[in-house]
């Protein structure tokens, strides 16, 4: 089953895709049973109860709406946490770390929930950066709470998977430089609004996909591909991860509670703009398309931020992108 959200920014409602063109809103399906139907996080937490009710209502056309008539928002519009994993694909890790030793356990950082946007929303380029970069990632959404989760039990806590674009203003994130780690600015460089597009849908784990790598029905390995203006940039497989999803969940849950609606970004393959020779960063008008096996396509157009709307001048500081 594929969970979506629809409606204006900040006012999205959850639904499921009946097919590629039709949405069934969940609020009218769940309301008669006294279940919350307006909050995706609550729906994920109650999914074993919700699922049979939704399945029974899928072909009741009274509440159907056309997908083309509404904006699709992020499948989880208000995540409690967005936990990102760095250096989880060896080639990308080598491009960043160079001769430094690869991590022996997952490297974590947080993205602000306010950076989350829909799969077709514009990517707003702030004036503070001249090194705006993309990172296509497989996002894992938590459906069942847990702490200190064993790797063997980890997938039981997963609601499903979706596409994410972990956008980074690399010059802002670098701060005072890679040799001054205490002055790195990851929260700033990765936390601007629209810097975490997700969607178009959350594919629940109860719906398996066909792996195009060997034709078997499974959720892994999944192929991740991203292009900019039609030019292929990233092309990798989830099986290339240094730490797989169960290992990530086990490691992360040793540090913090994982709750329904939390999102884990599992790392990005090589091919980011900073890795090219010469580097190629995103500018106004660029179109980004990202796909992952079975998870649809995310498409964003880069748009310069309209700073005049705030009524204050914006000054920029020159940095050396990395």
N, C-alpha and C positions, 0 to 999 in steps of 0.2 A: 504494500500500500504506500502511496506517495502523499505525504503531508505538504500542504502549501499554506501561505498566508496571502490574503488579498485585501486591498483597500489602501487608503492614503497613508503616508508615512506617519507613524505614531498611532494610527488607528486601525491597524491590520486585524483581520479576523481569521481564525484557522479554518481550513477546509481540507478536503482530500480530492485528488484527481480521479474522476470516474473514468476518464480516458484522456487523451492528450489535449482535448478541446473543451472539457467540461469539468466544473468544480462543484462539489457538494459541500456547502457550508456546514460546519459542525454544530454551531449553536442551536439551530432548530431541531437537530437530531437528538442532542443530549439533554436539552431543557426538559422534555417530558419525564425524564428519569431523575431529575434533580441534580444532574451532573454539570460542572462548569464547562461551557462550550466556547468561551471567549478568550481563553488563555492557553496557549500552546503548551506551556510548561506543566500546567495541571493535567492536560490531556495526556502528555507523555508519562506522567507519574501514574496515571490511572489506565494506561493502555490495555492491560489484560481485560479490564472491564469494558473499556470503550470500544475495542476492536469489533466484537461481535455485533454491537449495536450499529456501528457504522456499516459493516458488511451487509446487514439486513436492510439498510436504508439506501444503498448505493444506486439502486434502480428506481427509486421513488423520485420521479422527475419534478415534483412540485417545487422543490427548493434548488434545483439545478441552475447554475449561472454559467455563461460562456466565459471561458478563460480569456478570450480576446477582448472582453468588455471591461476588464478590471486590471489594475496594477498588481503584479505579483511582488510581494515584499519578501524579506528574509523568512525562511521557513520557521525559524525561532526568532521572533522579533525582539524579545527582551531576555536574552540569556543572562543568567546570574553571573557566570564567568566565561571569558574566552581565554583559554589556556593554549599558548602556542609553543611549539617545539622547534628549537633551532638545530641546525647542523645534522638533520636526520637522513639526508641523502649524501653518500660519500663524495660524489663529484661536486655538488654544491658546497659541501663542507670544505673540501680542498680549495675551492676558489676563494672562500672567505678566510680560512685559517692558514692557508699556505703550508709551511713546514711544521706548524704546530700539531700536537698530537690530537687525534680525533677524540671526542668525548667518550668516556667509559660508562656514562649514564645519561639519560635524557637531559638536555639543557632547556629550561623552561623560562618563559616570560609571559606577561599578561597583555592582552589587547583590551582597550576600553570597550565596554558594551556599546557605548555611543558611536563607535566606529562602524557598527554593523549596518548594512544597507541591503537593498534588494538586488536580485541578479541582473536587472536591466537598468538600475539607477545609474546616473552619471558618476564617474570618479572625479571628485572635485580636487583639482590641483591647487594647493595653497601657495601663496607667494613666497613662503619661507624656504621652498626647496627648488633646486635645479637638478635634482637627481631622483625623480619619482620612478619607482620600480614596482614590478608585479611579482607575485609569487603564487602560483597555482598550487592548491593544497587539497588533500582529502580531509574533510572535516568529519569528526565523529561526535555524535550527540548522545549525551547520557540520558538514560530513561529510568534507571533505578539507582537510588542513592547508595553510597558505600564509602568506607574508609578502610585503608590497608587491604585492598582487594587482591586476592591471589591471582596470578596470571591465568590459571586454569578456569577461574570464575569470571574473568574480566568481560568477556563478550556477553554474559548474561546481564550486564549493566548497560549495554549499548542499546539505545533506541533505534538508531539508524545512521546513515551517512549522507553527506551532501558535498557540493563543490564550495570552495572558498577561495577568495583572492586576498592573500595577506599582503596588502600594499605597504610599501615602505618608502619613506623619504630618507634615502640613505645618507645624505649629507647632514640632515638633522639628527638622525639616529647615531651617527658617528660621534657627535659632540666634539670633545677635545682630541679625539683620535683613538685608534684601536690600542695604542700603548698607554692610554690613560683610562682604564676600564671603569674606574669609579665615576668618570665624567661622561660615560656613554649616556645617550638620551633615547633609549628604546621606546619608552612610553610616549614621548613626544613624536618620535619618528614613525611610529606605527599606530598612533592613536587618533589621528585626525578623522573627522567625520567622513564617511564613505570609504574608509581604508580597510573594510572587511566585508566585501560583498559575499553573500551566500545564496545558494539556491541553484536552479529554480524550485527544486523540491527536496524534501527530506525523504529518502527511500528507507522505509522501515526494514528492520532485519527480517521481518516475516515474509518479505518478498525478495527472493533470490534473483540474481542477474546472471546472464550468460557471459562467461569470461571469453573475450575474443582472442585471448592468447592461445588457449588450447580447446575452446569450444565447450568446456565443462560448466555446469551450473554452479556457480560459487560467487563469493563476494571479493575474492582475491585470486590472482593479482589483478588490479585495475590499472588501465592505461590513463595517464594524465597528459593532456596536450593543450598547449596555449599558443595563440598566434597574436601578433600585433599588425594591424592593417593587412591581414592576409598572409603575413610572413611567419612561418613556423619558428617558434622560439624555444618552447619547452616540450619534451617528449620523453616521458619516463613511466616506470611501473611501480606500483605500490610495493611490490615484492623487493624493490631495491632499498627500502627503508633500513637504516641501521638498527632501529628498535621498532618492532612490529606493534600493532595496536594493543594486544594484551599486555605486552611489556610496558608500553607507555601508560596504560591505565593503572597498572600495578604500581609503577614508580610515582606517578602523580598523586595517587590516592594515599601514598605513604606520607605526603606532605600536607594534604588538604582533603576536606570532605568533597566528594563529587556528588552533585545533586541533579535531579531531573532538569533538563534544559541547559546544563553546562555544555560548552562546545570545546572540543580539543582539535586544534589545527596540527596536523601530523608532520609538517615539514614539506619542503618543495624540492623538486628535481633541479638539475642544472639547466642553464639557459636564461637566467635572469639578465636584465639589461646591463648590470655592472660587470657581468662575466664576459661580455662580447668585446671584441677588439676592432675598433675602439668601442667603449661603452655606448649604449644607446638607451637613453632614458625617455620616459613618456612625456609628451607635450600635448597642448590643447588640440583637440580634434582626433587624436589617436583612438583606434577602436581595438579593444581587447576581447578575444573570444577564448573561453576555456571550457574544455570538456573532460569528463571522467566517465569511464565505462558505466553505463546504466544510470547515470545521475543527471543527464541532460546537458544543457549548454548555458553558460553564463556569458553575458555580453555587456560590456561597459564602454562608454565613450568618455574620454578625458575632457574635462571642461575647466578652464581657469576659474578660480574662485572670484566671485564678484564682491570685492572687499568694500565697495561703496555702500553696500546695504547696511554695514555696521556704522557708517557715519564717522569713522575714524581713519586716519592715515595708517598704512601698514609699511613698516620699514623692514628690509631684509638684510641679512648678514651673509656675506660671501663665505662659502665653505668649499673645501676640496672634496668632491664626491668620492666614494669608495664602494 
